[in-house]
């Protein structure tokens, strides 16, 4: 569940604001959304029949990552 909170923000509201703030101070995201979106998009382009390509299409994964409730730049 930690990865899903970190990647798309799912269930983040079940954590206290102070916990989220503390984690983000100790482990800044450093453009995580932009980098992850770029890597996943590149992988799906190279291997259009892969599971990640399918998941990206089926679940609109790049949009979920982009909309995660973290204050950082959106995808370009």
HTML snippet that shows the backbone in 3Dmol.js (N, CA, C, O; Angstrom):
<script src="https://3Dmol.org/build/3Dmol-min.js"></script>
<div id="view" style="width:600px;height:400px;position:relative"></div>
<script>
const pdb = `
ATOM      1  N   UNK A   1       0.823  -1.190   0.000  1.00  0.00           N
ATOM      2  CA  UNK A   1       0.000   0.000   0.000  1.00  0.00           C
ATOM      3  C   UNK A   1       0.865   1.251   0.000  1.00  0.00           C
ATOM      4  O   UNK A   1       0.442   2.292  -0.502  1.00  0.00           O
ATOM      5  N   UNK A   2       2.064   1.168   0.551  1.00  0.00           N
ATOM      6  CA  UNK A   2       2.939   2.337   0.573  1.00  0.00           C
ATOM      7  C   UNK A   2       3.236   2.859  -0.821  1.00  0.00           C
ATOM      8  O   UNK A   2       3.269   4.069  -1.041  1.00  0.00           O
ATOM      9  N   UNK A   3       3.450   1.957  -1.757  1.00  0.00           N
ATOM     10  CA  UNK A   3       3.750   2.381  -3.126  1.00  0.00           C
ATOM     11  C   UNK A   3       2.552   3.062  -3.760  1.00  0.00           C
ATOM     12  O   UNK A   3       2.714   4.051  -4.475  1.00  0.00           O
ATOM     13  N   UNK A   4       1.371   2.561  -3.515  1.00  0.00           N
ATOM     14  CA  UNK A   4       0.185   3.158  -4.136  1.00  0.00           C
ATOM     15  C   UNK A   4      -0.102   4.538  -3.547  1.00  0.00           C
ATOM     16  O   UNK A   4      -0.588   5.425  -4.248  1.00  0.00           O
ATOM     17  N   UNK A   5       0.196   4.719  -2.266  1.00  0.00           N
ATOM     18  CA  UNK A   5       0.079   6.053  -1.662  1.00  0.00           C
ATOM     19  C   UNK A   5       1.096   6.978  -2.309  1.00  0.00           C
ATOM     20  O   UNK A   5       0.768   8.105  -2.681  1.00  0.00           O
ATOM     21  N   UNK A   6       2.318   6.509  -2.443  1.00  0.00           N
ATOM     22  CA  UNK A   6       3.401   7.323  -2.990  1.00  0.00           C
ATOM     23  C   UNK A   6       3.200   7.660  -4.463  1.00  0.00           C
ATOM     24  O   UNK A   6       3.531   8.766  -4.891  1.00  0.00           O
ATOM     25  N   UNK A   7       2.671   6.740  -5.233  1.00  0.00           N
ATOM     26  CA  UNK A   7       2.553   6.935  -6.678  1.00  0.00           C
ATOM     27  C   UNK A   7       1.293   7.713  -7.055  1.00  0.00           C
ATOM     28  O   UNK A   7       1.373   8.661  -7.835  1.00  0.00           O
ATOM     29  N   UNK A   8       0.129   7.330  -6.516  1.00  0.00           N
ATOM     30  CA  UNK A   8      -1.104   8.015  -6.932  1.00  0.00           C
ATOM     31  C   UNK A   8      -1.839   8.705  -5.782  1.00  0.00           C
ATOM     32  O   UNK A   8      -2.863   9.349  -6.007  1.00  0.00           O
ATOM     33  N   UNK A   9      -1.333   8.579  -4.559  1.00  0.00           N
ATOM     34  CA  UNK A   9      -1.958   9.254  -3.427  1.00  0.00           C
ATOM     35  C   UNK A   9      -3.181   8.558  -2.866  1.00  0.00           C
ATOM     36  O   UNK A   9      -3.873   9.111  -2.012  1.00  0.00           O
ATOM     37  N   UNK A  10      -3.455   7.353  -3.335  1.00  0.00           N
ATOM     38  CA  UNK A  10      -4.624   6.616  -2.852  1.00  0.00           C
ATOM     39  C   UNK A  10      -4.486   6.341  -1.350  1.00  0.00           C
ATOM     40  O   UNK A  10      -3.436   5.899  -0.884  1.00  0.00           O
ATOM     41  N   UNK A  11      -5.541   6.604  -0.616  1.00  0.00           N
ATOM     42  CA  UNK A  11      -5.625   6.383   0.837  1.00  0.00           C
ATOM     43  C   UNK A  11      -4.751   7.338   1.653  1.00  0.00           C
ATOM     44  O   UNK A  11      -4.566   7.127   2.852  1.00  0.00           O
ATOM     45  N   UNK A  12      -4.216   8.375   1.027  1.00  0.00           N
ATOM     46  CA  UNK A  12      -3.371   9.314   1.764  1.00  0.00           C
ATOM     47  C   UNK A  12      -4.156  10.003   2.873  1.00  0.00           C
ATOM     48  O   UNK A  12      -3.582  10.414   3.882  1.00  0.00           O
ATOM     49  N   UNK A  13      -5.462  10.129   2.689  1.00  0.00           N
ATOM     50  CA  UNK A  13      -6.304  10.768   3.698  1.00  0.00           C
ATOM     51  C   UNK A  13      -6.427   9.945   4.977  1.00  0.00           C
ATOM     52  O   UNK A  13      -6.938  10.435   5.984  1.00  0.00           O
ATOM     53  N   UNK A  14      -5.966   8.712   4.943  1.00  0.00           N
ATOM     54  CA  UNK A  14      -5.971   7.880   6.148  1.00  0.00           C
ATOM     55  C   UNK A  14      -4.725   8.103   7.003  1.00  0.00           C
ATOM     56  O   UNK A  14      -4.621   7.573   8.109  1.00  0.00           O
ATOM     57  N   UNK A  15      -3.781   8.892   6.482  1.00  0.00           N
ATOM     58  CA  UNK A  15      -2.571   9.251   7.230  1.00  0.00           C
ATOM     59  C   UNK A  15      -2.743  10.652   7.794  1.00  0.00           C
ATOM     60  O   UNK A  15      -3.411  11.491   7.190  1.00  0.00           O
ATOM     61  N   UNK A  16      -2.150  10.900   8.931  1.00  0.00           N
ATOM     62  CA  UNK A  16      -2.255  12.243   9.503  1.00  0.00           C
ATOM     63  C   UNK A  16      -1.445  13.226   8.662  1.00  0.00           C
ATOM     64  O   UNK A  16      -0.455  12.854   8.030  1.00  0.00           O
ATOM     65  N   UNK A  17      -1.877  14.476   8.665  1.00  0.00           N
ATOM     66  CA  UNK A  17      -1.157  15.506   7.912  1.00  0.00           C
ATOM     67  C   UNK A  17       0.279  15.634   8.395  1.00  0.00           C
ATOM     68  O   UNK A  17       1.190  15.858   7.598  1.00  0.00           O
ATOM     69  N   UNK A  18       0.482  15.490   9.705  1.00  0.00           N
ATOM     70  CA  UNK A  18       1.844  15.612  10.243  1.00  0.00           C
ATOM     71  C   UNK A  18       2.725  14.462   9.767  1.00  0.00           C
ATOM     72  O   UNK A  18       3.913  14.662   9.514  1.00  0.00           O
ATOM     73  N   UNK A  19       2.168  13.271   9.642  1.00  0.00           N
ATOM     74  CA  UNK A  19       2.946  12.131   9.134  1.00  0.00           C
ATOM     75  C   UNK A  19       3.330  12.352   7.681  1.00  0.00           C
ATOM     76  O   UNK A  19       4.478  12.129   7.295  1.00  0.00           O
ATOM     77  N   UNK A  20       2.371  12.792   6.877  1.00  0.00           N
ATOM     78  CA  UNK A  20       2.656  13.044   5.455  1.00  0.00           C
ATOM     79  C   UNK A  20       3.722  14.125   5.332  1.00  0.00           C
ATOM     80  O   UNK A  20       4.675  13.978   4.567  1.00  0.00           O
ATOM     81  N   UNK A  21       3.561  15.202   6.078  1.00  0.00           N
ATOM     82  CA  UNK A  21       4.524  16.301   6.034  1.00  0.00           C
ATOM     83  C   UNK A  21       5.925  15.820   6.443  1.00  0.00           C
ATOM     84  O   UNK A  21       6.913  16.162   5.794  1.00  0.00           O
ATOM     85  N   UNK A  22       6.005  15.038   7.504  1.00  0.00           N
ATOM     86  CA  UNK A  22       7.292  14.531   7.992  1.00  0.00           C
ATOM     87  C   UNK A  22       7.970  13.638   6.944  1.00  0.00           C
ATOM     88  O   UNK A  22       9.170  13.762   6.697  1.00  0.00           O
ATOM     89  N   UNK A  23       7.203  12.756   6.345  1.00  0.00           N
ATOM     90  CA  UNK A  23       7.757  11.860   5.328  1.00  0.00           C
ATOM     91  C   UNK A  23       8.268  12.666   4.133  1.00  0.00           C
ATOM     92  O   UNK A  23       9.364  12.413   3.633  1.00  0.00           O
ATOM     93  N   UNK A  24       7.470  13.640   3.677  1.00  0.00           N
ATOM     94  CA  UNK A  24       7.874  14.436   2.521  1.00  0.00           C
ATOM     95  C   UNK A  24       9.072  15.333   2.817  1.00  0.00           C
ATOM     96  O   UNK A  24       9.857  15.635   1.918  1.00  0.00           O
ATOM     97  N   UNK A  25       9.217  15.760   4.069  1.00  0.00           N
ATOM     98  CA  UNK A  25      10.402  16.542   4.448  1.00  0.00           C
ATOM     99  C   UNK A  25      11.650  15.671   4.438  1.00  0.00           C
ATOM    100  O   UNK A  25      12.710  16.108   3.991  1.00  0.00           O
ATOM    101  N   UNK A  26      11.528  14.451   4.925  1.00  0.00           N
ATOM    102  CA  UNK A  26      12.672  13.533   4.970  1.00  0.00           C
ATOM    103  C   UNK A  26      12.985  12.933   3.606  1.00  0.00           C
ATOM    104  O   UNK A  26      14.136  12.617   3.304  1.00  0.00           O
ATOM    105  N   UNK A  27      11.949  12.777   2.785  1.00  0.00           N
ATOM    106  CA  UNK A  27      12.097  12.140   1.476  1.00  0.00           C
ATOM    107  C   UNK A  27      11.381  12.975   0.413  1.00  0.00           C
ATOM    108  O   UNK A  27      10.299  12.607  -0.043  1.00  0.00           O
ATOM    109  N   UNK A  28      11.987  14.101   0.019  1.00  0.00           N
ATOM    110  CA  UNK A  28      11.318  14.950  -0.978  1.00  0.00           C
ATOM    111  C   UNK A  28      11.115  14.211  -2.293  1.00  0.00           C
ATOM    112  O   UNK A  28      11.914  13.351  -2.663  1.00  0.00           O
ATOM    113  N   UNK A  29      10.059  14.546  -2.981  1.00  0.00           N
ATOM    114  CA  UNK A  29       9.678  13.832  -4.196  1.00  0.00           C
ATOM    115  C   UNK A  29      10.570  14.172  -5.391  1.00  0.00           C
ATOM    116  O   UNK A  29      10.714  13.350  -6.295  1.00  0.00           O
ATOM    117  N   UNK A  30      11.161  15.345  -5.415  1.00  0.00           N
ATOM    118  CA  UNK A  30      12.146  15.722  -6.434  1.00  0.00           C
ATOM    119  C   UNK A  30      11.691  15.440  -7.866  1.00  0.00           C
ATOM    120  O   UNK A  30      12.428  14.856  -8.659  1.00  0.00           O
ATOM    121  N   UNK A  31      10.477  15.860  -8.180  1.00  0.00           N
ATOM    122  CA  UNK A  31       9.968  15.681  -9.537  1.00  0.00           C
ATOM    123  C   UNK A  31       9.527  14.268  -9.842  1.00  0.00           C
ATOM    124  O   UNK A  31       9.552  13.843 -10.998  1.00  0.00           O
ATOM    125  N   UNK A  32       9.128  13.544  -8.831  1.00  0.00           N
ATOM    126  CA  UNK A  32       8.750  12.132  -8.977  1.00  0.00           C
ATOM    127  C   UNK A  32       7.684  11.919 -10.047  1.00  0.00           C
ATOM    128  O   UNK A  32       7.815  11.023 -10.882  1.00  0.00           O
ATOM    129  N   UNK A  33       6.628  12.738 -10.030  1.00  0.00           N
ATOM    130  CA  UNK A  33       5.542  12.558 -10.998  1.00  0.00           C
ATOM    131  C   UNK A  33       6.067  12.635 -12.427  1.00  0.00           C
ATOM    132  O   UNK A  33       5.823  11.743 -13.238  1.00  0.00           O
ATOM    133  N   UNK A  34       6.778  13.694 -12.719  1.00  0.00           N
ATOM    134  CA  UNK A  34       7.281  13.922 -14.080  1.00  0.00           C
ATOM    135  C   UNK A  34       8.206  12.788 -14.521  1.00  0.00           C
ATOM    136  O   UNK A  34       8.102  12.301 -15.647  1.00  0.00           O
ATOM    137  N   UNK A  35       9.098  12.375 -13.645  1.00  0.00           N
ATOM    138  CA  UNK A  35      10.051  11.316 -13.990  1.00  0.00           C
ATOM    139  C   UNK A  35       9.352   9.979 -14.179  1.00  0.00           C
ATOM    140  O   UNK A  35       9.641   9.256 -15.133  1.00  0.00           O
ATOM    141  N   UNK A  36       8.438   9.645 -13.279  1.00  0.00           N
ATOM    142  CA  UNK A  36       7.738   8.362 -13.375  1.00  0.00           C
ATOM    143  C   UNK A  36       6.857   8.312 -14.618  1.00  0.00           C
ATOM    144  O   UNK A  36       6.826   7.304 -15.323  1.00  0.00           O
ATOM    145  N   UNK A  37       6.150   9.391 -14.881  1.00  0.00           N
ATOM    146  CA  UNK A  37       5.321   9.444 -16.084  1.00  0.00           C
ATOM    147  C   UNK A  37       6.181   9.251 -17.326  1.00  0.00           C
ATOM    148  O   UNK A  37       5.807   8.501 -18.228  1.00  0.00           O
ATOM    149  N   UNK A  38       7.326   9.920 -17.381  1.00  0.00           N
ATOM    150  CA  UNK A  38       8.219   9.783 -18.529  1.00  0.00           C
ATOM    151  C   UNK A  38       8.735   8.364 -18.705  1.00  0.00           C
ATOM    152  O   UNK A  38       8.767   7.843 -19.820  1.00  0.00           O
ATOM    153  N   UNK A  39       9.136   7.745 -17.614  1.00  0.00           N
ATOM    154  CA  UNK A  39       9.651   6.371 -17.678  1.00  0.00           C
ATOM    155  C   UNK A  39       8.576   5.376 -18.104  1.00  0.00           C
ATOM    156  O   UNK A  39       8.825   4.514 -18.947  1.00  0.00           O
ATOM    157  N   UNK A  40       7.393   5.492 -17.528  1.00  0.00           N
ATOM    158  CA  UNK A  40       6.311   4.574 -17.883  1.00  0.00           C
ATOM    159  C   UNK A  40       5.870   4.765 -19.331  1.00  0.00           C
ATOM    160  O   UNK A  40       5.620   3.796 -20.047  1.00  0.00           O
ATOM    161  N   UNK A  41       5.780   6.008 -19.747  1.00  0.00           N
ATOM    162  CA  UNK A  41       5.382   6.287 -21.122  1.00  0.00           C
ATOM    163  C   UNK A  41       6.413   5.726 -22.106  1.00  0.00           C
ATOM    164  O   UNK A  41       6.054   5.156 -23.137  1.00  0.00           O
ATOM    165  N   UNK A  42       7.680   5.893 -21.778  1.00  0.00           N
ATOM    166  CA  UNK A  42       8.754   5.363 -22.625  1.00  0.00           C
ATOM    167  C   UNK A  42       8.678   3.838 -22.710  1.00  0.00           C
ATOM    168  O   UNK A  42       8.802   3.262 -23.791  1.00  0.00           O
ATOM    169  N   UNK A  43       8.474   3.194 -21.569  1.00  0.00           N
ATOM    170  CA  UNK A  43       8.379   1.733 -21.540  1.00  0.00           C
ATOM    171  C   UNK A  43       7.176   1.248 -22.359  1.00  0.00           C
ATOM    172  O   UNK A  43       7.289   0.290 -23.124  1.00  0.00           O
ATOM    173  N   UNK A  44       6.036   1.906 -22.197  1.00  0.00           N
ATOM    174  CA  UNK A  44       4.832   1.498 -22.932  1.00  0.00           C
ATOM    175  C   UNK A  44       5.001   1.717 -24.433  1.00  0.00           C
ATOM    176  O   UNK A  44       4.481   0.946 -25.239  1.00  0.00           O
ATOM    177  N   UNK A  45       5.722   2.762 -24.804  1.00  0.00           N
ATOM    178  CA  UNK A  45       5.985   3.028 -26.225  1.00  0.00           C
ATOM    179  C   UNK A  45       6.877   1.945 -26.815  1.00  0.00           C
ATOM    180  O   UNK A  45       6.637   1.472 -27.926  1.00  0.00           O
ATOM    181  N   UNK A  46       7.898   1.557 -26.075  1.00  0.00           N
ATOM    182  CA  UNK A  46       8.836   0.537 -26.550  1.00  0.00           C
ATOM    183  C   UNK A  46       8.215  -0.858 -26.560  1.00  0.00           C
ATOM    184  O   UNK A  46       8.538  -1.680 -27.417  1.00  0.00           O
ATOM    185  N   UNK A  47       7.333  -1.119 -25.617  1.00  0.00           N
ATOM    186  CA  UNK A  47       6.721  -2.446 -25.496  1.00  0.00           C
ATOM    187  C   UNK A  47       5.213  -2.285 -25.350  1.00  0.00           C
ATOM    188  O   UNK A  47       4.665  -2.412 -24.255  1.00  0.00           O
ATOM    189  N   UNK A  48       4.562  -2.008 -26.455  1.00  0.00           N
ATOM    190  CA  UNK A  48       3.137  -1.687 -26.427  1.00  0.00           C
ATOM    191  C   UNK A  48       2.248  -2.852 -25.982  1.00  0.00           C
ATOM    192  O   UNK A  48       1.088  -2.638 -25.629  1.00  0.00           O
ATOM    193  N   UNK A  49       2.768  -4.062 -25.993  1.00  0.00           N
ATOM    194  CA  UNK A  49       1.990  -5.225 -25.555  1.00  0.00           C
ATOM    195  C   UNK A  49       2.300  -5.623 -24.113  1.00  0.00           C
ATOM    196  O   UNK A  49       1.827  -6.661 -23.648  1.00  0.00           O
ATOM    197  N   UNK A  50       3.084  -4.818 -23.402  1.00  0.00           N
ATOM    198  CA  UNK A  50       3.480  -5.157 -22.034  1.00  0.00           C
ATOM    199  C   UNK A  50       2.338  -4.920 -21.043  1.00  0.00           C
ATOM    200  O   UNK A  50       1.351  -4.254 -21.356  1.00  0.00           O
ATOM    201  N   UNK A  51       2.493  -5.469 -19.865  1.00  0.00           N
ATOM    202  CA  UNK A  51       1.480  -5.288 -18.821  1.00  0.00           C
ATOM    203  C   UNK A  51       1.358  -3.822 -18.419  1.00  0.00           C
ATOM    204  O   UNK A  51       0.256  -3.330 -18.175  1.00  0.00           O
ATOM    205  N   UNK A  52       2.491  -3.126 -18.351  1.00  0.00           N
ATOM    206  CA  UNK A  52       2.426  -1.722 -17.948  1.00  0.00           C
ATOM    207  C   UNK A  52       1.693  -0.900 -18.997  1.00  0.00           C
ATOM    208  O   UNK A  52       0.940   0.008 -18.644  1.00  0.00           O
ATOM    209  N   UNK A  53       1.892  -1.193 -20.265  1.00  0.00           N
ATOM    210  CA  UNK A  53       1.171  -0.483 -21.326  1.00  0.00           C
ATOM    211  C   UNK A  53      -0.320  -0.732 -21.197  1.00  0.00           C
ATOM    212  O   UNK A  53      -1.127   0.185 -21.350  1.00  0.00           O
ATOM    213  N   UNK A  54      -0.679  -1.964 -20.917  1.00  0.00           N
ATOM    214  CA  UNK A  54      -2.086  -2.311 -20.738  1.00  0.00           C
ATOM    215  C   UNK A  54      -2.675  -1.608 -19.516  1.00  0.00           C
ATOM    216  O   UNK A  54      -3.781  -1.071 -19.580  1.00  0.00           O
ATOM    217  N   UNK A  55      -1.944  -1.612 -18.415  1.00  0.00           N
ATOM    218  CA  UNK A  55      -2.409  -0.962 -17.190  1.00  0.00           C
ATOM    219  C   UNK A  55      -2.546   0.544 -17.394  1.00  0.00           C
ATOM    220  O   UNK A  55      -3.481   1.164 -16.888  1.00  0.00           O
ATOM    221  N   UNK A  56      -1.614   1.122 -18.132  1.00  0.00           N
ATOM    222  CA  UNK A  56      -1.681   2.561 -18.387  1.00  0.00           C
ATOM    223  C   UNK A  56      -2.956   2.914 -19.132  1.00  0.00           C
ATOM    224  O   UNK A  56      -3.604   3.917 -18.832  1.00  0.00           O
ATOM    225  N   UNK A  57      -3.310   2.093 -20.096  1.00  0.00           N
ATOM    226  CA  UNK A  57      -4.521   2.342 -20.880  1.00  0.00           C
ATOM    227  C   UNK A  57      -5.780   2.039 -20.074  1.00  0.00           C
ATOM    228  O   UNK A  57      -6.706   2.849 -20.020  1.00  0.00           O
ATOM    229  N   UNK A  58      -5.802   0.878 -19.455  1.00  0.00           N
ATOM    230  CA  UNK A  58      -6.997   0.432 -18.734  1.00  0.00           C
ATOM    231  C   UNK A  58      -7.337   1.328 -17.545  1.00  0.00           C
ATOM    232  O   UNK A  58      -8.506   1.645 -17.324  1.00  0.00           O
ATOM    233  N   UNK A  59      -6.334   1.735 -16.785  1.00  0.00           N
ATOM    234  CA  UNK A  59      -6.570   2.491 -15.550  1.00  0.00           C
ATOM    235  C   UNK A  59      -6.238   3.975 -15.673  1.00  0.00           C
ATOM    236  O   UNK A  59      -6.321   4.714 -14.692  1.00  0.00           O
ATOM    237  N   UNK A  60      -5.861   4.413 -16.878  1.00  0.00           N
ATOM    238  CA  UNK A  60      -5.450   5.816 -17.072  1.00  0.00           C
ATOM    239  C   UNK A  60      -4.375   6.177 -16.050  1.00  0.00           C
ATOM    240  O   UNK A  60      -4.447   7.207 -15.380  1.00  0.00           O
ATOM    241  N   UNK A  61      -3.377   5.297 -15.950  1.00  0.00           N
ATOM    242  CA  UNK A  61      -2.356   5.390 -14.920  1.00  0.00           C
ATOM    243  C   UNK A  61      -1.596   6.715 -14.937  1.00  0.00           C
ATOM    244  O   UNK A  61      -1.310   7.270 -13.877  1.00  0.00           O
ATOM    245  N   UNK A  62      -1.269   7.224 -16.109  1.00  0.00           N
ATOM    246  CA  UNK A  62      -0.529   8.487 -16.160  1.00  0.00           C
ATOM    247  C   UNK A  62      -1.356   9.630 -15.588  1.00  0.00           C
ATOM    248  O   UNK A  62      -0.813  10.514 -14.925  1.00  0.00           O
ATOM    249  N   UNK A  63      -2.642   9.625 -15.832  1.00  0.00           N
ATOM    250  CA  UNK A  63      -3.520  10.651 -15.261  1.00  0.00           C
ATOM    251  C   UNK A  63      -3.597  10.512 -13.742  1.00  0.00           C
ATOM    252  O   UNK A  63      -3.581  11.511 -13.022  1.00  0.00           O
ATOM    253  N   UNK A  64      -3.682   9.278 -13.257  1.00  0.00           N
ATOM    254  CA  UNK A  64      -3.725   9.056 -11.808  1.00  0.00           C
ATOM    255  C   UNK A  64      -2.452   9.569 -11.143  1.00  0.00           C
ATOM    256  O   UNK A  64      -2.507  10.191 -10.082  1.00  0.00           O
ATOM    257  N   UNK A  65      -1.318   9.312 -11.761  1.00  0.00           N
ATOM    258  CA  UNK A  65      -0.046   9.801 -11.217  1.00  0.00           C
ATOM    259  C   UNK A  65      -0.037  11.324 -11.233  1.00  0.00           C
ATOM    260  O   UNK A  65       0.322  11.957 -10.240  1.00  0.00           O
ATOM    261  N   UNK A  66      -0.428  11.905 -12.349  1.00  0.00           N
ATOM    262  CA  UNK A  66      -0.424  13.357 -12.496  1.00  0.00           C
ATOM    263  C   UNK A  66      -1.349  14.031 -11.488  1.00  0.00           C
ATOM    264  O   UNK A  66      -1.061  15.133 -11.021  1.00  0.00           O
ATOM    265  N   UNK A  67      -2.447  13.382 -11.155  1.00  0.00           N
ATOM    266  CA  UNK A  67      -3.440  13.967 -10.251  1.00  0.00           C
ATOM    267  C   UNK A  67      -3.184  13.633  -8.774  1.00  0.00           C
ATOM    268  O   UNK A  67      -3.954  14.048  -7.908  1.00  0.00           O
ATOM    269  N   UNK A  68      -2.125  12.898  -8.486  1.00  0.00           N
ATOM    270  CA  UNK A  68      -1.805  12.563  -7.096  1.00  0.00           C
ATOM    271  C   UNK A  68      -1.673  13.849  -6.283  1.00  0.00           C
ATOM    272  O   UNK A  68      -1.160  14.846  -6.790  1.00  0.00           O
ATOM    273  N   UNK A  69      -2.123  13.839  -5.045  1.00  0.00           N
ATOM    274  CA  UNK A  69      -2.200  15.064  -4.233  1.00  0.00           C
ATOM    275  C   UNK A  69      -0.868  15.501  -3.634  1.00  0.00           C
ATOM    276  O   UNK A  69      -0.745  15.668  -2.420  1.00  0.00           O
ATOM    277  N   UNK A  70       0.113  15.682  -4.489  1.00  0.00           N
ATOM    278  CA  UNK A  70       1.415  16.156  -4.035  1.00  0.00           C
ATOM    279  C   UNK A  70       1.745  17.438  -4.786  1.00  0.00           C
ATOM    280  O   UNK A  70       1.533  17.532  -5.995  1.00  0.00           O
ATOM    281  N   UNK A  71       2.256  18.407  -4.071  1.00  0.00           N
ATOM    282  CA  UNK A  71       2.586  19.696  -4.682  1.00  0.00           C
ATOM    283  C   UNK A  71       3.897  19.570  -5.453  1.00  0.00           C
ATOM    284  O   UNK A  71       4.983  19.750  -4.901  1.00  0.00           O
ATOM    285  N   UNK A  72       3.774  19.266  -6.706  1.00  0.00           N
ATOM    286  CA  UNK A  72       4.926  19.244  -7.597  1.00  0.00           C
ATOM    287  C   UNK A  72       4.420  19.481  -9.009  1.00  0.00           C
ATOM    288  O   UNK A  72       3.217  19.418  -9.258  1.00  0.00           O
ATOM    289  N   UNK A  73       5.302  19.743  -9.902  1.00  0.00           N
ATOM    290  CA  UNK A  73       4.910  20.089 -11.256  1.00  0.00           C
ATOM    291  C   UNK A  73       4.161  18.956 -11.937  1.00  0.00           C
ATOM    292  O   UNK A  73       4.459  17.779 -11.730  1.00  0.00           O
ATOM    293  N   UNK A  74       3.185  19.330 -12.752  1.00  0.00           N
ATOM    294  CA  UNK A  74       2.480  18.353 -13.592  1.00  0.00           C
ATOM    295  C   UNK A  74       3.368  17.945 -14.736  1.00  0.00           C
ATOM    296  O   UNK A  74       4.444  18.504 -14.944  1.00  0.00           O
ATOM    297  N   UNK A  75       2.902  16.960 -15.476  1.00  0.00           N
ATOM    298  CA  UNK A  75       3.686  16.525 -16.631  1.00  0.00           C
ATOM    299  C   UNK A  75       3.709  17.623 -17.691  1.00  0.00           C
ATOM    300  O   UNK A  75       2.800  18.447 -17.789  1.00  0.00           O
ATOM    301  N   UNK A  76       4.744  17.603 -18.453  1.00  0.00           N
ATOM    302  CA  UNK A  76       4.941  18.614 -19.511  1.00  0.00           C
ATOM    303  C   UNK A  76       4.509  18.068 -20.828  1.00  0.00           C
ATOM    304  O   UNK A  76       4.594  18.761 -21.841  1.00  0.00           O
TER     305      UNK A  76
END
`;
const viewer = $3Dmol.createViewer("view");
viewer.addModel(pdb, "pdb");
viewer.setStyle({}, {cartoon: {color: "spectrum"}});
viewer.zoomTo();
viewer.render();
</script>
